[in-house]
Amino acid sequence: MWSPNYRAKTKQWMPLTDPQWAAISPFFNLKRKRMHDLRHIVDCILWLLRTGCQWRNLPKCWPHWQAVYYYFDLWKRDNLFERLNATLNELD
């Protein structure tokens, strides 16, 4: 039952920390020069998941929604998220 002293167990969204990015960066091809930083793209995808924002309503502080969706779709088709999740669960 909810009470005024209830505290949510989830935190507010925060960008990836350097150690978090170091743990997942080997999954991404970082050798190629790109228009958008992949760390920023990953942060944006995590923000979208946390907030439930629609792709087309991304705030101006993020890359254009089509660029973010391009990487999301590419990584989804490549099963990157499943491989990343499995590896992080093993590390935990």
MDTraj code that builds the backbone (N, CA, C; nanometers):
import mdtraj as md
import numpy as np

residues = "MET TRP SER PRO ASN TYR ARG ALA LYS THR LYS GLN TRP MET PRO LEU THR ASP PRO GLN TRP ALA ALA ILE SER PRO PHE PHE ASN LEU LYS ARG LYS ARG MET HIS ASP LEU ARG HIS ILE VAL ASP CYS ILE LEU TRP LEU LEU ARG THR GLY CYS GLN TRP ARG ASN LEU PRO LYS CYS TRP PRO HIS TRP GLN ALA VAL TYR TYR TYR PHE ASP LEU TRP LYS ARG ASP ASN LEU PHE GLU ARG LEU ASN ALA THR LEU ASN GLU LEU ASP".split()
xyz = np.array([
    [0.0834, -0.1179, 0.0000],
    [0.0000, 0.0000, 0.0000],
    [0.0876, 0.1240, 0.0000],
    [0.0461, 0.2248, -0.0745],
    [0.1254, 0.3460, -0.0876],
    [0.1100, 0.4323, 0.0365],
    [0.2181, 0.4922, 0.0781],
    [0.2126, 0.5886, 0.1883],
    [0.2975, 0.7092, 0.1513],
    [0.2807, 0.8229, 0.2201],
    [0.3595, 0.9425, 0.1876],
    [0.5096, 0.9199, 0.2050],
    [0.5497, 0.8233, 0.2841],
    [0.6918, 0.7968, 0.3059],
    [0.7493, 0.6989, 0.2041],
    [0.6657, 0.6529, 0.1098],
    [0.7101, 0.5572, 0.0091],
    [0.8139, 0.6231, -0.0808],
    [0.9218, 0.5518, -0.1053],
    [1.0241, 0.6010, -0.1971],
    [1.0378, 0.5022, -0.3123],
    [1.0369, 0.5547, -0.4314],
    [1.0539, 0.4689, -0.5484],
    [1.1936, 0.4084, -0.5460],
    [1.2030, 0.2846, -0.5899],
    [1.3316, 0.2171, -0.5900],
    [1.4147, 0.2526, -0.7122],
    [1.3523, 0.3103, -0.8141],
    [1.4272, 0.3478, -0.9331],
    [1.4733, 0.4918, -0.9210],
    [1.5892, 0.5171, -0.9769],
    [1.6462, 0.6510, -0.9735],
    [1.6078, 0.7262, -1.0994],
    [1.6347, 0.8539, -1.0979],
    [1.6174, 0.9349, -1.2178],
    [1.7205, 0.8918, -1.3215],
    [1.6940, 0.9198, -1.4471],
    [1.7875, 0.8852, -1.5524],
    [1.9154, 0.9659, -1.5350],
    [2.0271, 0.8994, -1.5536],
    [2.1581, 0.9644, -1.5515],
    [2.2365, 0.9134, -1.6724],
    [2.3212, 0.9982, -1.7301],
    [2.4034, 0.9489, -1.8416],
    [2.4995, 0.8409, -1.7935],
    [2.5478, 0.7622, -1.8871],
    [2.6428, 0.6569, -1.8530],
    [2.7667, 0.7163, -1.7875],
    [2.8145, 0.6505, -1.6843],
    [2.9396, 0.6923, -1.6216],
    [3.0559, 0.6372, -1.7043],
    [3.1749, 0.6867, -1.6786],
    [3.2920, 0.6367, -1.7515],
    [3.3118, 0.4859, -1.7310],
    [3.3005, 0.4329, -1.6072],
    [3.3144, 0.2875, -1.5914],
    [3.2045, 0.2080, -1.6634],
    [3.0819, 0.2600, -1.6648],
    [2.9739, 0.1920, -1.7362],
    [3.0027, 0.1893, -1.8865],
    [3.0458, 0.3034, -1.9394],
    [3.0774, 0.3093, -2.0816],
    [3.1964, 0.2180, -2.1138],
    [3.2950, 0.2134, -2.0261],
    [3.4108, 0.1258, -2.0476],
    [3.3676, -0.0209, -2.0536],
    [3.2660, -0.0577, -1.9772],
    [3.2190, -0.1962, -1.9752],
    [3.1462, -0.2340, -2.1038],
    [3.0762, -0.1400, -2.1659],
    [2.9975, -0.1744, -2.2853],
    [3.0602, -0.1277, -2.4160],
    [3.1561, -0.0387, -2.4114],
    [3.2129, 0.0158, -2.5358],
    [3.2763, -0.0879, -2.6276],
    [3.3328, -0.2003, -2.5761],
    [3.3879, -0.2991, -2.6695],
    [3.2834, -0.3602, -2.7650],
    [3.1566, -0.3456, -2.7345],
    [3.0511, -0.3994, -2.8208],
    [3.0260, -0.3123, -2.9430],
    [3.0794, -0.1918, -2.9427],
    [3.0529, -0.0962, -3.0504],
    [3.1775, -0.0757, -3.1341],
    [3.1578, -0.0511, -3.2628],
    [3.2689, -0.0219, -3.3528],
    [3.3051, 0.1256, -3.3356],
    [3.4067, 0.1526, -3.2568],
    [3.4459, 0.2906, -3.2278],
    [3.5611, 0.3383, -3.3155],
    [3.6085, 0.2538, -3.4055],
    [3.7234, 0.2890, -3.4883],
    [3.6876, 0.3890, -3.5972],
    [3.5654, 0.3815, -3.6448],
    [3.5206, 0.4682, -3.7535],
    [3.4838, 0.6061, -3.7023],
    [3.5166, 0.7085, -3.7779],
    [3.4753, 0.8440, -3.7420],
    [3.3280, 0.8610, -3.7803],
    [3.2513, 0.9180, -3.6890],
    [3.1073, 0.9333, -3.7114],
    [3.0644, 1.0778, -3.6843],
    [2.9474, 1.1097, -3.7348],
    [2.8918, 1.2422, -3.7105],
    [2.8480, 1.2556, -3.5639],
    [2.7972, 1.1453, -3.5054],
    [2.7482, 1.1464, -3.3678],
    [2.8304, 1.0501, -3.2829],
    [2.8578, 1.0913, -3.1617],
    [2.9293, 1.0072, -3.0667],
    [2.8377, 0.8922, -3.0246],
    [2.8870, 0.7691, -3.0345],
    [2.8024, 0.6536, -3.0016],
    [2.7638, 0.6516, -2.8539],
    [2.8483, 0.7032, -2.7678],
    [2.8122, 0.7099, -2.6260],
    [2.6899, 0.7994, -2.6075],
    [2.6861, 0.9086, -2.6811],
    [2.5718, 1.0003, -2.6742],
    [2.4453, 0.9323, -2.7291],
    [2.4608, 0.8534, -2.8337],
    [2.3479, 0.7799, -2.8917],
    [2.2944, 0.6787, -2.7903],
    [2.3843, 0.6054, -2.7254],
    [2.3422, 0.5069, -2.6248],
    [2.2721, 0.5778, -2.5094],
    [2.3274, 0.6905, -2.4645],
    [2.2615, 0.7678, -2.3590],
    [2.1209, 0.8091, -2.4009],
    [2.1074, 0.8501, -2.5241],
    [1.9761, 0.8918, -2.5748],
    [1.8778, 0.7755, -2.5757],
    [1.9222, 0.6584, -2.6199],
    [1.8345, 0.5405, -2.6221],
    [1.7924, 0.5046, -2.4801],
    [1.8859, 0.5099, -2.3858],
    [1.8524, 0.4807, -2.2464],
    [1.7556, 0.5848, -2.1905],
    [1.7727, 0.7104, -2.2302],
    [1.6807, 0.8164, -2.1862],
    [1.5408, 0.7906, -2.2423],
    [1.5343, 0.7526, -2.3705],
    [1.4049, 0.7214, -2.4315],
    [1.3346, 0.6075, -2.3572],
    [1.4100, 0.5037, -2.3254],
    [1.3518, 0.3905, -2.2532],
    [1.3025, 0.4316, -2.1156],
    [1.3775, 0.5166, -2.0481],
    [1.3420, 0.5581, -1.9117],
    [1.2211, 0.6502, -1.9099],
    [1.2143, 0.7416, -2.0062],
    [1.1080, 0.8428, -2.0036],
    [0.9842, 0.8033, -2.0815],
    [1.0004, 0.7129, -2.1795],
    [0.8872, 0.6764, -2.2635],
    [0.8563, 0.7794, -2.3701],
    [0.9485, 0.8689, -2.3948],
    [0.9307, 0.9725, -2.4965],
    [0.9182, 0.9085, -2.6344],
    [0.8439, 0.9720, -2.7216],
    [0.8320, 0.9242, -2.8586],
    [0.9562, 0.9666, -2.9367],
    [0.9951, 0.8836, -3.0332],
    [1.1143, 0.9128, -3.1119],
    [1.1101, 1.0543, -3.1692],
    [0.9989, 1.0880, -3.2297],
    [0.9886, 1.2183, -3.2978],
    [0.9836, 1.3370, -3.2018],
    [0.9677, 1.3103, -3.0728],
    [0.9616, 1.4191, -2.9746],
    [1.0900, 1.4338, -2.8944],
    [1.2001, 1.3810, -2.9465],
    [1.3281, 1.3971, -2.8763],
    [1.3615, 1.5457, -2.8627],
    [1.4040, 1.5875, -2.7449],
    [1.4442, 1.7278, -2.7285],
    [1.5640, 1.7622, -2.8162],
    [1.5835, 1.8889, -2.8388],
    [1.6906, 1.9373, -2.9276],
    [1.8304, 1.9067, -2.8745],
    [1.8427, 1.8751, -2.7454],
    [1.9750, 1.8456, -2.6886],
    [2.0282, 1.7100, -2.7356],
    [1.9431, 1.6274, -2.7933],
    [1.9841, 1.4967, -2.8449],
    [2.0017, 1.5060, -2.9951],
    [2.0736, 1.4090, -3.0548],
    [2.0800, 1.4065, -3.2019],
    [1.9394, 1.3894, -3.2609],
    [1.9264, 1.4181, -3.3878],
    [1.7975, 1.4053, -3.4547],
    [1.7438, 1.2636, -3.4351],
    [1.6134, 1.2527, -3.4178],
    [1.5531, 1.1233, -3.3848],
    [1.5847, 1.0167, -3.4883],
    [1.5945, 1.0550, -3.6161],
    [1.6210, 0.9556, -3.7194],
    [1.7612, 0.8967, -3.7063],
    [1.8568, 0.9771, -3.6619],
    [1.9927, 0.9263, -3.6396],
    [1.9943, 0.8288, -3.5225],
    [1.9246, 0.8631, -3.4164],
    [1.9184, 0.7757, -3.2990],
    [1.8472, 0.6460, -3.3355],
    [1.7368, 0.6569, -3.4065],
    [1.6615, 0.5369, -3.4460],
    [1.7434, 0.4497, -3.5412],
    [1.8219, 0.5105, -3.6283],
    [1.9061, 0.4338, -3.7196],
    [1.9953, 0.3382, -3.6412],
    [2.0641, 0.3890, -3.5391],
    [2.1528, 0.3039, -3.4590],
    [2.0737, 0.2027, -3.3763],
    [1.9633, 0.2454, -3.3188],
    [1.8798, 0.1531, -3.2424],
    [1.8373, 0.0351, -3.3289],
    [1.7880, 0.0632, -3.4476],
    [1.7419, -0.0422, -3.5384],
    [1.8582, -0.1311, -3.5833],
    [1.9711, -0.0704, -3.6147],
    [2.0893, -0.1463, -3.6554],
    [2.1331, -0.2424, -3.5452],
    [2.1424, -0.1927, -3.4230],
    [2.1859, -0.2744, -3.3101],
    [2.0816, -0.3800, -3.2740],
    [1.9550, -0.3452, -3.2896],
    [1.8482, -0.4420, -3.2617],
    [1.8552, -0.5586, -3.3603],
    [1.8727, -0.5288, -3.4882],
    [1.8820, -0.6337, -3.5895],
    [2.0071, -0.7193, -3.5712],
    [2.1117, -0.6607, -3.5145],
    [2.2380, -0.7315, -3.4920],
    [2.2384, -0.8064, -3.3580],
    [2.1271, -0.8024, -3.2859],
    [2.1146, -0.8653, -3.1526],
    [2.2168, -0.8126, -3.0530],
    [2.2593, -0.6904, -3.0710],
    [2.3582, -0.6306, -2.9816],
    [2.3051, -0.6193, -2.8395],
    [2.1805, -0.5814, -2.8248],
    [2.1243, -0.5626, -2.6910],
    [2.1186, -0.6937, -2.6136],
    [2.0853, -0.8029, -2.6826],
    [2.0822, -0.9335, -2.6163],
    [2.2219, -0.9764, -2.5735],
    [2.3208, -0.9581, -2.6620],
    [2.4580, -0.9959, -2.6288],
    [2.5121, -0.9095, -2.5156],
    [2.4815, -0.7815, -2.5215],
    [2.5242, -0.6884, -2.4168],
    [2.4624, -0.7259, -2.2835],
    [2.3340, -0.7547, -2.2830],
    [2.2641, -0.7930, -2.1606],
    [2.3207, -0.9209, -2.1019],
    [2.3456, -1.0204, -2.1852],
    [2.4001, -1.1472, -2.1379],
    [2.5386, -1.1277, -2.0742],
    [2.6206, -1.0482, -2.1393],
    [2.7550, -1.0236, -2.0870],
    [2.7507, -0.9469, -1.9553],
    [2.6670, -0.8458, -1.9483],
    [2.6573, -0.7678, -1.8241],
    [2.6012, -0.8518, -1.7097],
    [2.5091, -0.9418, -1.7423],
    [2.4574, -1.0318, -1.6368],
    [2.5657, -1.1253, -1.5871],
    [2.6525, -1.1707, -1.6753],
    [2.7639, -1.2549, -1.6335],
    [2.8610, -1.1788, -1.5437],
    [2.8861, -1.0531, -1.5766],
    [2.9771, -0.9711, -1.4964],
    [2.9195, -0.9426, -1.3584],
    [2.7889, -0.9314, -1.3526],
    [2.7215, -0.9003, -1.2261],
    [2.7213, -1.0238, -1.1384],
])
top = md.Topology()
chain = top.add_chain()
for i, resn in enumerate(residues, 1):
    res = top.add_residue(resn, chain, resSeq=i)
    for name in ("N", "CA", "C"):
        top.add_atom(name, md.element.get_by_symbol(name[0]), res)
traj = md.Trajectory(xyz[None], top)
